[in-house]
Amino acid sequence: MKSDPKIYSHKETLERLSDVFYNHGFSKLSGPLIDQLTKYFFALGESHKTLNMTRLHSIKDVGLKHFVDSLMLDQKLSLRFPIMDLGTGAGFPGVILNLLYPDEEVILVESVGKRVRFLQDLRDLLGLKNLRIIGQKLGPDFEAPTSSAVTRAIQMSIEDVLKYVAPSLPLGGEMIFMKGPHLDDFKLPLNFYMKKPKSYSLPNSPHKRQLVIFEKIEVEPEAQN
């Protein structure tokens, strides 16, 4: 595994994370928020001993490819809460969004028990009172009412995600996919409208991203036949 060549103190890690944020477009993050993200980084590091939460271990990689990547969602969109993070894994982007908006409800959906326990411990560590965790797989029997939903790394086709998340979304609710520059072919369900993707790069980096957004719409009766 690739990792930092030494173990840094909390203060040293906070300073190095601050440098990552400063160099990649987030120089105005508050000190308390960076402190929370530093605790998050250490929790991820501790999880490596028993869990495969992320393949990224270094301060720079986690700071840019997990933290900044998640922060970009808030920069690019006007988020609607509650927001549900499907297949959240180690908590990206849902935990980051709840750190940004601690008074808003964020729902994490994760089916792997060990990851659910990690997220529960992380919630306690960071004091996130409005972070709800559902230990369930997204599927035919899934329903958890929310205003919008997002996924960064769920192992499921776009068609299946839209089909299974539809009962949880109101009309006008959005399903947001955080994707790389390429998008696989898919068949759009009748009850969703695809908006124009938002393409961008992580600031001052070669890493290209796009947000692919689907809005739930009412299906005309004749279209169902």
C-alpha positions as CSV (number, residue, x, y, z in Angstrom):
1,M,0.0,0.0,0.0
2,K,1.2,3.5,-0.7
3,S,1.1,5.8,2.3
4,D,2.8,8.8,3.7
5,P,6.5,8.1,4.6
6,K,5.9,9.0,8.3
7,I,3.1,9.4,10.7
8,Y,2.3,13.1,11.2
9,S,0.8,14.7,14.3
10,H,-2.7,16.2,14.2
11,K,-1.2,19.6,13.8
12,E,1.1,18.6,11.0
13,T,-1.6,16.8,9.2
14,L,-4.0,19.8,9.5
15,E,-1.2,22.0,8.1
16,R,-0.6,19.7,5.1
17,L,-4.3,19.4,4.4
18,S,-4.6,23.2,4.6
19,D,-1.9,23.3,1.9
20,V,-3.9,20.9,-0.3
21,F,-7.0,23.0,0.0
22,Y,-5.1,26.2,-0.6
23,N,-3.4,24.8,-3.7
24,H,-6.6,23.4,-5.1
25,G,-9.2,26.1,-4.9
26,F,-10.4,26.0,-1.3
27,S,-8.2,28.5,0.5
28,K,-11.2,29.9,2.4
29,L,-12.2,26.8,4.3
30,S,-12.6,27.5,8.0
31,G,-10.1,26.3,10.6
32,P,-12.8,24.3,12.5
33,L,-13.8,22.5,9.2
34,I,-10.2,21.6,8.4
35,D,-9.8,20.3,11.9
36,Q,-12.8,18.0,11.4
37,L,-11.4,16.9,8.1
38,T,-8.1,16.1,9.8
39,K,-10.0,13.9,12.3
40,Y,-11.7,12.2,9.3
41,F,-8.3,11.6,7.7
42,F,-7.0,9.9,10.8
43,A,-10.2,7.8,11.1
44,L,-9.6,6.6,7.5
45,G,-6.0,5.8,8.3
46,E,-7.1,3.7,11.4
47,S,-9.6,1.9,9.2
48,H,-6.9,0.6,6.9
49,K,-5.8,-1.8,9.6
50,T,-9.0,-3.9,9.2
51,L,-11.1,-2.5,6.3
52,N,-10.6,-1.7,2.7
53,M,-12.3,1.7,2.9
54,T,-10.2,3.5,0.2
55,R,-7.1,2.8,-1.9
56,L,-5.9,6.3,-1.2
57,H,-3.7,6.8,1.9
58,S,-1.5,9.9,1.5
59,I,-2.6,13.3,2.8
60,K,-2.4,14.8,-0.7
61,D,-4.4,12.0,-2.4
62,V,-7.1,11.9,0.3
63,G,-7.2,15.7,0.4
64,L,-7.6,16.1,-3.3
65,K,-9.3,13.0,-4.6
66,H,-11.7,12.5,-1.7
67,F,-12.2,15.8,0.2
68,V,-11.8,18.4,-2.6
69,D,-13.7,16.1,-5.0
70,S,-16.6,16.0,-2.6
71,L,-16.5,19.7,-1.8
72,M,-16.8,20.4,-5.6
73,L,-20.4,19.2,-5.5
74,D,-21.4,22.1,-3.3
75,Q,-19.5,24.5,-5.5
76,K,-21.2,23.3,-8.7
77,L,-24.8,22.8,-7.6
78,S,-27.4,24.4,-5.4
79,L,-28.0,21.4,-3.1
80,R,-31.4,20.4,-1.8
81,F,-31.8,18.7,1.6
82,P,-32.3,16.2,2.8
83,I,-29.8,14.6,0.4
84,M,-29.1,10.9,0.2
85,D,-25.7,9.4,-0.6
86,L,-26.1,6.0,-2.2
87,G,-23.4,3.4,-1.8
88,T,-21.4,5.9,0.3
89,G,-18.6,3.6,1.3
90,A,-16.2,5.7,3.4
91,G,-18.7,8.6,3.4
92,F,-17.9,10.5,0.2
93,P,-19.5,12.9,-0.5
94,G,-22.2,12.6,2.2
95,V,-20.1,13.2,5.3
96,I,-18.4,16.1,3.7
97,L,-21.8,17.7,2.8
98,N,-22.9,17.2,6.4
99,L,-19.7,18.9,7.7
100,L,-20.5,21.8,5.4
101,Y,-24.2,21.9,6.4
102,P,-24.4,20.4,9.9
103,D,-28.0,21.6,10.5
104,E,-29.3,19.8,7.4
105,E,-30.1,16.1,7.1
106,V,-27.8,13.9,5.1
107,I,-28.7,10.2,4.6
108,L,-25.9,7.7,4.0
109,V,-26.9,4.4,2.4
110,E,-24.3,1.5,2.7
111,S,-25.0,-2.2,2.6
112,V,-21.7,-3.5,4.0
113,G,-21.9,-4.0,7.7
114,K,-18.3,-3.2,8.6
115,R,-18.5,0.1,6.6
116,V,-21.8,0.9,8.4
117,R,-20.1,0.5,11.7
118,F,-17.2,2.7,10.5
119,L,-19.7,5.4,9.5
120,Q,-21.5,5.2,12.8
121,D,-18.2,5.6,14.7
122,L,-17.3,8.5,12.4
123,R,-20.6,10.2,13.0
124,D,-19.9,10.1,16.8
125,L,-16.3,11.3,16.3
126,L,-17.3,14.3,14.3
127,G,-20.5,15.1,16.3
128,L,-22.8,15.0,13.3
129,K,-26.3,15.1,14.8
130,N,-28.2,15.1,11.4
131,L,-26.3,12.3,9.7
132,R,-28.6,9.3,9.2
133,I,-27.2,6.0,8.2
134,I,-29.2,3.2,6.5
135,G,-27.5,-0.2,6.4
136,Q,-29.4,-1.5,3.3
137,K,-28.7,-2.2,-0.3
138,L,-30.3,-0.1,-3.0
139,G,-32.8,-2.5,-4.6
140,P,-36.5,-3.2,-5.4
141,D,-37.6,-2.9,-1.8
142,F,-35.7,0.3,-1.0
143,E,-37.5,3.5,-0.1
144,A,-36.2,6.4,2.0
145,P,-37.9,9.7,1.3
146,T,-35.5,12.5,0.4
147,S,-35.4,15.7,-1.7
148,S,-32.3,14.6,-3.8
149,A,-29.8,11.8,-4.0
150,V,-26.2,11.5,-5.1
151,T,-23.7,8.7,-5.8
152,R,-20.0,8.8,-6.4
153,A,-19.0,5.1,-6.7
154,I,-22.1,2.8,-6.4
155,Q,-21.5,-0.5,-8.3
156,M,-24.7,-0.4,-10.3
157,S,-25.9,0.8,-13.7
158,I,-27.4,4.2,-14.1
159,E,-30.7,2.6,-15.2
160,D,-30.9,0.5,-12.1
161,V,-30.0,3.3,-9.7
162,L,-32.8,5.5,-11.3
163,K,-35.3,2.6,-11.1
164,Y,-34.6,1.8,-7.4
165,V,-34.2,5.4,-6.2
166,A,-37.4,6.7,-7.9
167,P,-39.8,5.8,-5.0
168,S,-37.7,7.8,-2.7
169,L,-37.7,11.0,-4.8
170,P,-40.5,13.5,-5.1
171,L,-41.5,15.0,-8.5
172,G,-38.7,17.4,-9.3
173,G,-36.2,15.6,-7.1
174,E,-32.8,15.0,-8.6
175,M,-30.5,12.0,-8.8
176,I,-26.9,13.2,-9.2
177,F,-24.1,11.0,-10.5
178,M,-20.5,12.1,-9.8
179,K,-18.6,10.7,-12.8
180,G,-15.3,10.9,-14.6
181,P,-15.0,12.4,-18.1
182,H,-16.6,9.3,-19.8
183,L,-20.1,8.1,-19.5
184,D,-21.3,4.6,-20.4
185,D,-24.3,4.1,-22.6
186,F,-27.6,3.8,-20.8
187,K,-31.4,3.8,-21.4
188,L,-33.2,6.7,-19.8
189,P,-36.3,5.6,-17.9
190,L,-39.6,7.4,-18.8
191,N,-39.9,9.0,-15.4
192,F,-36.6,10.9,-15.5
193,Y,-35.3,13.8,-17.5
194,M,-31.6,14.2,-18.1
195,K,-30.1,17.6,-17.6
196,K,-27.0,18.9,-19.4
197,P,-24.0,17.4,-17.6
198,K,-21.7,19.8,-15.8
199,S,-18.1,19.2,-16.8
200,Y,-15.1,20.5,-14.8
201,S,-11.7,19.6,-13.4
202,L,-10.6,19.5,-9.8
203,P,-8.9,22.9,-9.4
204,N,-5.2,23.0,-10.4
205,S,-5.1,19.4,-11.3
206,P,-5.5,17.1,-14.4
207,H,-8.4,15.2,-12.9
208,K,-11.6,15.7,-15.0
209,R,-15.1,15.2,-13.6
210,Q,-18.7,15.6,-14.6
211,L,-22.0,15.8,-12.8
212,V,-24.7,13.9,-14.6
213,I,-28.1,14.9,-13.2
214,F,-31.5,13.4,-13.7
215,E,-34.8,15.0,-12.6
216,K,-37.8,12.9,-11.7
217,I,-40.8,13.9,-13.8
218,E,-44.4,12.9,-14.1
219,V,-45.1,10.3,-16.8
220,E,-47.9,11.0,-19.2
221,P,-50.5,8.2,-19.2
222,E,-50.1,7.5,-23.0
223,A,-46.3,7.2,-22.5
224,Q,-46.9,4.3,-20.1
225,N,-48.7,2.2,-22.8
